[in-house]
Amino acid sequence: MRYVKIPMDRVAVLIGKNGEVKEKIEKHGVKLEIDSSTGDVKIIGEDSLKELEAENVVRAIGRGFSPDKALLLFNEDYYFELIDMKDFVGKKPSHIKRIAGRVIGKNGKTRRIIEEITGAYVAVYGHTVGIIGKIDEIETARQAIEMLLEGANHSTVYRFLEKERRRKKMEEFGLYEI
């Protein structure tokens, strides 16, 4: 049995229209007990691995991901990582808002570029940045996001991402050795 607490405004997303999202999660061998007044979620399952996978899906939905993207975590190739922006700028809401804006970019441009180049999904919610993707995608996205959080210029981050994209293409064709 596992417990997860999600923000109140994400409880409706977790349940879904007519309980659809909850049902999709429960199809993977777990039962969810959601307390919609507190945001507490109890995950009950026979298999602890299935409980862990379901916990990651619930946490991802709680951190701003759409259910479709979060459900990818049931696939063994996908992982979920959370970066706390408080680790970079402290607890002041104004600082967190400022660096969240750096990660998102104007009209979502920076987040979109990170997603397109790395193939990972990125969600900024509250004081966290969540990443869903395959191991190498998460690694590249995390590096780019941490560069932004540490104050690097956007152009520097974009150059880093382009270099990583070229390196991956070369690896695919066997022209680049690790």
C-alpha positions in Angstrom: 0.0 0.0 0.0 1.3 3.5 -0.9 0.1 7.0 -0.1 0.5 10.1 -2.3 -0.8 13.6 -1.7 -1.7 15.6 -4.7 -2.8 19.3 -5.0 -6.6 19.8 -4.6 -6.9 21.3 -8.1 -5.5 18.1 -9.7 -7.9 15.7 -8.0 -10.5 16.2 -10.7 -7.9 15.5 -13.4 -6.8 12.3 -11.6 -10.4 11.0 -11.4 -11.2 12.2 -14.9 -14.6 12.6 -16.6 -16.9 9.9 -15.2 -13.9 8.3 -13.5 -12.2 7.4 -16.8 -8.6 8.2 -15.7 -9.0 6.4 -12.4 -10.3 3.3 -14.3 -7.3 3.4 -16.7 -4.9 3.4 -13.8 -6.8 0.6 -12.0 -6.6 -1.6 -15.1 -2.9 -2.0 -14.3 -3.6 -4.1 -11.2 -4.1 -1.5 -8.5 -7.0 0.1 -6.6 -7.1 3.8 -6.0 -8.9 5.4 -3.0 -9.0 9.1 -3.5 -10.1 11.5 -0.8 -11.2 14.5 -2.8 -11.5 16.7 0.3 -7.8 16.4 1.2 -6.0 15.3 -2.0 -4.8 12.1 -0.3 -4.6 9.0 -2.6 -4.2 5.5 -1.3 -2.8 3.0 -3.8 -3.6 -0.7 -3.0 -2.2 -3.6 -5.0 -1.0 -7.1 -4.8 2.2 -6.4 -6.6 4.5 -3.7 -5.1 6.0 -3.0 -8.6 2.5 -2.2 -9.9 1.9 0.0 -6.9 5.2 1.9 -7.5 4.3 2.4 -11.2 0.8 3.7 -10.2 2.3 6.0 -7.6 4.5 7.5 -10.3 1.5 8.0 -12.6 -0.5 9.7 -9.7 2.4 11.9 -8.8 2.9 12.9 -12.5 -0.8 13.9 -12.8 -0.5 15.7 -9.5 2.5 17.7 -10.8 0.7 19.0 -13.9 1.0 16.3 -16.6 -2.0 15.3 -18.6 -3.3 11.8 -17.9 -2.3 10.6 -21.4 1.3 11.6 -20.8 1.3 10.3 -17.2 0.0 6.9 -18.3 3.1 6.4 -20.4 4.8 5.6 -17.1 3.2 2.2 -17.1 5.5 1.5 -20.1 8.8 0.1 -18.7 10.8 2.4 -21.0 9.4 5.6 -19.5 10.5 7.3 -16.3 9.4 10.3 -14.2 11.8 12.9 -12.7 11.0 15.9 -10.6 13.2 19.0 -10.2 12.4 21.3 -7.2 13.1 24.9 -8.2 13.5 25.8 -4.5 16.8 24.0 -4.6 18.0 26.7 -7.1 16.5 29.9 -5.8 15.2 29.3 -2.3 11.6 29.6 -1.1 10.6 33.1 -2.2 7.6 32.9 -4.5 8.7 35.8 -6.7 12.0 34.0 -7.4 10.3 30.7 -8.1 7.9 32.4 -10.5 10.8 34.1 -12.3 12.7 31.0 -12.9 9.6 29.0 -13.8 9.1 31.7 -16.5 12.6 31.0 -17.7 11.9 27.3 -18.1 8.5 27.9 -19.8 9.7 30.8 -22.0 7.6 33.4 -23.9 4.3 31.7 -24.9 5.8 28.3 -23.9 8.6 28.5 -26.5 11.4 27.2 -24.3 9.5 24.3 -22.9 8.3 23.4 -26.4 11.8 23.5 -27.8 13.1 21.3 -24.9 10.3 18.8 -25.6 10.8 18.8 -29.4 14.5 18.3 -29.3 14.8 15.8 -26.4 11.5 13.9 -27.0 10.7 14.1 -23.3 7.6 15.8 -21.8 8.0 18.7 -19.5 5.5 20.2 -17.0 6.0 23.2 -14.8 3.7 23.2 -11.8 4.0 25.1 -8.5 7.7 25.0 -7.5 8.5 21.8 -9.5 9.5 20.9 -13.0 8.4 17.4 -14.0 10.0 15.4 -16.8 8.6 12.2 -18.4 10.6 10.3 -21.0 13.1 7.6 -21.7 16.4 7.7 -19.8 18.5 9.5 -22.3 15.7 12.0 -23.1 15.3 12.8 -19.4 19.0 13.2 -19.0 19.3 15.8 -21.8 16.1 17.6 -20.7 17.2 17.8 -17.1 20.6 19.2 -18.1 18.9 21.9 -20.2 16.4 22.8 -17.5 19.1 22.9 -14.8 21.2 25.2 -17.1 18.2 27.6 -17.3 17.6 27.3 -13.5 21.2 28.2 -12.9 20.9 31.3 -15.0 22.3 30.3 -18.4 21.2 32.3 -21.5 18.4 30.7 -23.5 20.7 30.8 -26.6 23.3 28.8 -24.7 20.7 26.2 -23.8 19.4 26.0 -27.3 22.9 25.5 -28.7 23.4 22.7 -26.1 20.2 21.1 -27.2 21.1 21.3 -30.9 24.5 19.8 -30.2 22.9 16.9 -28.3 20.4 16.4 -31.2 23.3 16.2 -33.7 25.2 13.8 -31.4 22.2 11.5 -31.1 21.7 11.5 -34.9 25.3 10.5 -35.4 24.9 7.7 -32.8 21.9 6.4 -34.7 23.9 6.2 -37.9 26.9 4.7 -36.1 29.1 7.6 -36.9 29.6 8.7 -33.3 31.2 6.6 -30.5 30.2 7.2 -26.9 
